[in-house]
Amino acid sequence: MCQRGQGERFTLKNSIDKKKQNIFGAIFMSLAMFGYVSNDTIIKYFASDLPIAQVIFIRGLFVIILITFFCWKKGAFNQSIDRQDWPLVLLRSLADVCATSLFLTALFNMPLANASAILQTLPLTVTLLGAVILGERFGVYRAFAIFFGFVGVLMIIKPGSSGFNNFSLFAIAAVLFITLREIITRQITSRSSTLLISLITAISVAFIGGIGGLFTQNWVVVPFTTIVGLLAASVFIFIAYYFSIPAMQFGEISFVSPFRFTLMIWAVAFGFFFFDEIPDKFTVLGLLIVIAAGIFTYFRESYSTQIKRQEIFYD
């Protein structure tokens, strides 16, 4: 064995650190996806008969209270957002507002699994845009994992089936705004407080929901059970907000993006338990492909790091 020097040691350390960042990014992304689909399920179950703007506003108020509490407990109000990040944070909030409004419109008019499945084009759109705009690494194996994960999603959603309608266009538009949001998030420095960014996002979404409700829709009396449901949804959207930010700041986009496919696992499961949406054999096979794509991505990263370690320490 031949140890080559300080430069090689530094390269190895960077390689190992990048692997850890990728793994943390994947974990955060999976948690965010669980939060998003849990929020969608609860809203569809309890509040699909309410005006969309009213749903956004009420849930937003609960999220603001929740995040404010955590900001106080964690001392986030003593932290800050970098001056250079403020335009990005505001633009990110605007993109999130548009994505939320469009996707809830689709969700209330489509099966949960179908609406959620359209979002699974995100690993493709985010990875491709990350490669074009940010110069992120986009190798053959990662492209392979994303492609087959997407094939699995197509087997789940079966385009052209009765679950798709004109509201699919709203979900597709939501994908475009979510892609924009994720690319913006990637450019926000880790020095800015995640909790404060989440709070700004929640305030923006609730504000637009309130304004939209005042000018475009009639507000209705909300049953107590629906209030409880929206409170529960706010907990899960907080989880999604909180973990979606570091998910895009840790690791490489092309590694983290395939873990968005985990959303479909929860969407199909929740669709079955709460809406009697029974998966067929193609759906089950598609789920297995989605899971396999994520596992392949993880082990490919582990293998690549092991090879780099050998190249550095062995001649």
C-alpha positions as CSV (number, residue, x, y, z in Angstrom):
1,M,0.0,0.0,0.0
2,C,1.3,3.4,-0.8
3,Q,0.0,6.6,0.8
4,R,0.4,9.3,-1.7
5,G,0.2,12.5,0.3
6,Q,-1.9,15.3,1.8
7,G,-3.7,16.1,-1.5
8,E,-4.9,12.6,-1.9
9,R,-6.0,12.4,1.7
10,F,-8.0,15.6,1.2
11,T,-9.6,14.1,-2.0
12,L,-10.6,11.0,-0.1
13,K,-12.1,13.0,2.7
14,N,-14.1,15.0,0.2
15,S,-15.3,11.8,-1.4
16,I,-16.4,10.3,1.9
17,D,-18.1,13.6,2.9
18,K,-19.9,13.8,-0.4
19,K,-21.2,10.3,0.2
20,K,-22.5,11.2,3.6
21,Q,-24.1,14.3,2.2
22,N,-25.8,12.3,-0.5
23,I,-27.1,9.8,2.0
24,F,-28.4,12.6,4.3
25,G,-30.0,14.3,1.2
26,A,-31.7,11.0,0.3
27,I,-33.1,10.6,3.8
28,F,-34.3,14.2,4.0
29,M,-35.9,13.8,0.5
30,S,-37.7,10.6,1.6
31,L,-39.0,12.3,4.7
32,A,-40.2,15.3,2.7
33,M,-42.1,13.0,0.3
34,F,-43.8,11.2,3.2
35,G,-44.8,14.6,4.5
36,Y,-46.2,15.8,1.2
37,V,-48.2,12.8,0.4
38,S,-49.6,12.5,4.0
39,N,-50.7,16.2,3.7
40,D,-52.3,15.5,0.3
41,T,-54.1,12.4,1.6
42,I,-55.5,14.2,4.7
43,I,-56.7,17.2,2.7
44,K,-58.3,15.1,0.0
45,Y,-60.0,13.0,2.7
46,F,-61.3,15.8,4.9
47,A,-61.5,18.9,2.8
48,S,-62.1,18.1,-0.9
49,D,-65.5,19.8,-0.7
50,L,-64.2,23.1,0.5
51,P,-63.0,26.0,-1.7
52,I,-59.3,25.5,-2.5
53,A,-58.3,28.9,-1.3
54,Q,-60.0,28.4,2.0
55,V,-58.2,25.1,2.5
56,I,-54.8,26.7,1.7
57,F,-55.5,29.6,4.1
58,I,-56.7,27.6,7.1
59,R,-53.9,25.0,6.8
60,G,-51.5,27.8,6.3
61,L,-52.5,29.4,9.6
62,F,-51.9,26.2,11.4
63,V,-48.5,25.8,9.7
64,I,-47.5,29.3,10.6
65,I,-48.3,28.7,14.3
66,L,-46.4,25.4,14.2
67,I,-43.3,26.8,12.6
68,T,-43.3,29.9,14.7
69,F,-43.3,27.7,17.8
70,F,-40.3,25.7,16.5
71,C,-38.5,28.9,15.6
72,W,-38.9,30.1,19.2
73,K,-37.9,26.8,20.7
74,K,-34.8,26.5,18.4
75,G,-33.8,30.1,18.7
76,A,-34.3,30.6,14.9
77,F,-35.4,34.2,15.4
78,N,-31.9,34.9,16.6
79,Q,-30.5,33.6,13.4
80,S,-30.9,35.2,10.0
81,I,-31.2,34.8,6.2
82,D,-28.1,36.0,4.3
83,R,-28.7,39.2,2.4
84,Q,-27.8,37.6,-0.9
85,D,-30.3,34.8,-0.2
86,W,-33.4,37.1,0.2
87,P,-34.3,37.4,-3.5
88,L,-34.0,33.6,-3.8
89,V,-36.1,32.9,-0.7
90,L,-38.9,35.2,-1.9
91,L,-38.8,33.7,-5.4
92,R,-38.8,30.3,-3.9
93,S,-41.9,31.2,-1.9
94,L,-43.7,32.5,-5.0
95,A,-42.9,29.3,-6.9
96,D,-44.3,27.3,-3.9
97,V,-47.5,29.3,-3.9
98,C,-48.1,28.6,-7.5
99,A,-47.3,24.9,-7.2
100,T,-49.5,24.5,-4.1
101,S,-52.5,26.1,-5.8
102,L,-52.2,24.2,-9.0
103,F,-51.5,20.8,-7.4
104,L,-54.5,21.0,-5.0
105,T,-56.7,21.9,-7.9
106,A,-55.6,18.7,-9.6
107,L,-55.8,16.7,-6.4
108,F,-59.4,17.5,-5.7
109,N,-60.4,16.4,-9.2
110,M,-58.2,13.3,-9.7
111,P,-57.3,10.0,-7.9
112,L,-54.6,10.5,-5.3
113,A,-52.2,8.1,-7.0
114,N,-52.6,9.7,-10.4
115,A,-52.1,13.2,-9.2
116,S,-49.1,12.1,-7.1
117,A,-47.6,10.1,-10.0
118,I,-47.5,13.1,-12.3
119,L,-45.1,14.7,-9.7
120,Q,-42.8,11.8,-10.4
121,T,-41.5,13.5,-13.5
122,L,-39.7,15.8,-11.0
123,P,-36.5,13.6,-10.8
124,L,-36.2,14.0,-14.5
125,T,-37.0,17.7,-14.7
126,V,-34.9,18.7,-11.6
127,T,-31.9,16.6,-12.6
128,L,-31.9,17.8,-16.1
129,L,-32.3,21.4,-15.2
130,G,-29.7,21.0,-12.4
131,A,-27.3,19.7,-15.0
132,V,-28.0,22.5,-17.4
133,I,-28.2,25.5,-15.0
134,L,-26.0,24.4,-12.1
135,G,-23.6,22.1,-13.9
136,E,-24.4,19.1,-11.6
137,R,-22.9,15.7,-12.4
138,F,-25.4,13.6,-14.4
139,G,-23.7,10.2,-15.2
140,V,-25.0,7.2,-17.1
141,Y,-25.9,5.2,-14.0
142,R,-27.8,7.9,-12.4
143,A,-29.7,8.6,-15.7
144,F,-30.4,4.8,-15.8
145,A,-31.9,4.9,-12.3
146,I,-34.1,7.9,-13.0
147,F,-35.2,6.5,-16.3
148,F,-36.3,3.1,-14.9
149,G,-37.9,4.8,-11.9
150,F,-39.9,6.8,-14.3
151,V,-40.9,3.7,-16.2
152,G,-42.1,2.3,-12.9
153,V,-44.2,5.4,-12.4
154,L,-45.8,5.0,-15.9
155,M,-46.7,1.4,-15.0
156,I,-48.4,2.7,-11.9
157,I,-50.4,5.6,-13.5
158,K,-51.1,4.0,-16.9
159,P,-51.5,7.3,-18.9
160,G,-54.7,7.4,-20.9
161,S,-56.7,5.5,-18.2
162,S,-59.9,6.9,-16.7
163,G,-57.9,8.4,-13.8
164,F,-56.6,11.1,-16.1
165,N,-58.5,14.1,-17.1
166,N,-58.1,17.8,-18.0
167,F,-56.9,18.5,-14.5
168,S,-53.8,16.6,-15.2
169,L,-52.6,19.8,-16.9
170,F,-52.8,21.5,-13.5
171,A,-50.5,18.9,-12.0
172,I,-48.1,19.2,-14.9
173,A,-48.0,23.0,-14.4
174,A,-47.3,22.3,-10.7
175,V,-44.3,20.2,-11.7
176,L,-42.8,23.1,-13.5
177,F,-43.1,25.4,-10.5
178,I,-41.8,22.7,-8.1
179,T,-38.8,22.2,-10.4
180,L,-38.2,26.0,-10.3
181,R,-38.5,25.9,-6.5
182,E,-36.0,23.1,-6.1
183,I,-33.4,24.7,-8.4
184,I,-33.7,28.0,-6.4
185,T,-33.4,26.1,-3.1
186,R,-30.2,24.5,-4.3
187,Q,-28.7,28.0,-4.7
188,I,-29.6,29.2,-1.2
189,T,-26.6,29.0,1.1
190,S,-26.7,26.7,4.2
191,R,-26.0,29.7,6.4
192,S,-29.6,30.8,6.1
193,S,-32.0,29.4,8.6
194,T,-34.1,26.5,7.3
195,L,-36.9,27.3,9.8
196,L,-37.1,30.9,8.8
197,I,-37.2,30.0,5.1
198,S,-40.0,27.5,6.0
199,L,-41.9,30.2,7.9
200,I,-41.6,32.7,5.0
201,T,-42.9,30.0,2.7
202,A,-45.9,29.2,5.0
203,I,-46.8,32.9,5.4
204,S,-46.6,33.4,1.6
205,V,-48.9,30.4,0.9
206,A,-51.4,31.4,3.6
207,F,-51.5,35.0,2.5
208,I,-52.2,34.1,-1.2
209,G,-54.8,31.6,-0.1
210,G,-56.6,34.3,2.0
211,I,-56.5,36.9,-0.8
212,G,-57.6,34.4,-3.3
213,G,-60.5,33.3,-1.1
214,L,-61.7,36.9,-0.6
215,F,-61.8,37.8,-4.3
216,T,-62.6,34.5,-6.1
217,Q,-64.5,32.1,-3.9
218,N,-67.3,32.0,-1.3
219,W,-66.1,30.9,2.1
220,V,-68.2,28.2,3.8
221,V,-68.6,27.0,7.4
222,V,-65.9,24.4,8.1
223,P,-66.9,21.3,10.2
224,F,-64.9,20.6,13.3
225,T,-63.6,17.3,11.9
226,T,-62.3,19.1,8.9
227,I,-60.5,21.6,11.1
228,V,-58.9,18.7,13.0
229,G,-57.9,17.2,9.6
230,L,-56.4,20.5,8.4
231,L,-54.5,20.7,11.7
232,A,-53.0,17.2,11.1
233,A,-52.2,18.2,7.5
234,S,-50.3,21.2,8.7
235,V,-48.0,18.9,10.8
236,F,-47.1,16.9,7.7
237,I,-46.7,19.8,5.4
238,F,-44.4,21.3,8.1
239,I,-42.3,18.1,7.9
240,A,-42.3,18.4,4.1
241,Y,-41.3,22.1,4.2
242,Y,-38.6,21.5,6.8
243,F,-36.9,18.5,5.1
244,S,-37.3,19.6,1.5
245,I,-34.8,22.5,2.0
246,P,-31.8,20.5,3.3
247,A,-32.7,17.7,0.9
248,M,-31.7,20.0,-2.0
249,Q,-28.8,21.5,-0.1
250,F,-27.2,18.2,0.8
251,G,-25.6,15.9,-1.8
252,E,-25.9,16.0,-5.5
253,I,-29.2,16.6,-7.3
254,S,-28.8,13.5,-9.6
255,F,-28.3,11.3,-6.5
256,V,-31.1,12.7,-4.3
257,S,-33.7,13.1,-7.0
258,P,-34.6,9.4,-7.5
259,F,-35.7,9.3,-3.9
260,R,-38.7,11.4,-4.9
261,F,-40.1,8.2,-6.3
262,T,-40.7,7.1,-2.7
263,L,-43.7,9.4,-2.7
264,M,-45.5,6.9,-5.0
265,I,-45.1,4.1,-2.5
266,W,-47.0,6.1,0.1
267,A,-49.5,7.4,-2.5
268,V,-50.5,4.0,-3.6
269,A,-50.7,2.7,0.0
270,F,-52.8,5.6,1.2
271,G,-55.0,5.5,-1.9
272,F,-55.8,1.9,-1.1
273,F,-56.5,2.4,2.6
274,F,-58.4,5.7,2.5
275,F,-60.0,5.8,-1.0
276,D,-60.4,2.1,-2.0
277,E,-58.0,2.6,-4.9
278,I,-57.0,-1.0,-5.4
279,P,-53.6,-1.5,-7.1
280,D,-53.4,-4.0,-10.0
281,K,-50.5,-6.1,-10.9
282,F,-48.9,-3.4,-13.1
283,T,-49.1,-1.0,-10.2
284,V,-47.4,-3.5,-7.9
285,L,-44.7,-4.2,-10.5
286,G,-44.2,-0.4,-11.0
287,L,-43.7,0.1,-7.2
288,L,-41.1,-2.7,-7.2
289,I,-39.2,-0.9,-10.0
290,V,-39.4,2.4,-8.2
291,I,-38.0,0.9,-5.0
292,A,-35.3,-0.9,-7.0
293,A,-34.3,2.4,-8.7
294,G,-33.7,4.0,-5.3
295,I,-31.8,1.0,-3.9
296,F,-29.6,0.9,-7.1
297,T,-28.8,4.6,-6.7
298,Y,-27.7,4.1,-3.1
299,F,-25.5,1.1,-3.8
300,R,-24.0,2.6,-6.9
301,E,-22.9,5.6,-4.8
302,S,-21.4,3.3,-2.2
303,Y,-19.5,1.4,-4.9
304,S,-18.2,4.6,-6.5
305,T,-16.9,5.8,-3.1
306,Q,-15.2,2.5,-2.5
307,I,-13.5,2.6,-5.9
308,K,-12.3,6.2,-5.2
309,R,-10.9,5.1,-1.9
310,Q,-8.9,2.3,-3.5
311,E,-7.6,4.6,-6.2
312,I,-6.3,7.0,-3.6
313,F,-4.7,4.5,-1.2
314,Y,-3.5,1.8,-3.6
315,D,-1.3,1.8,-6.7
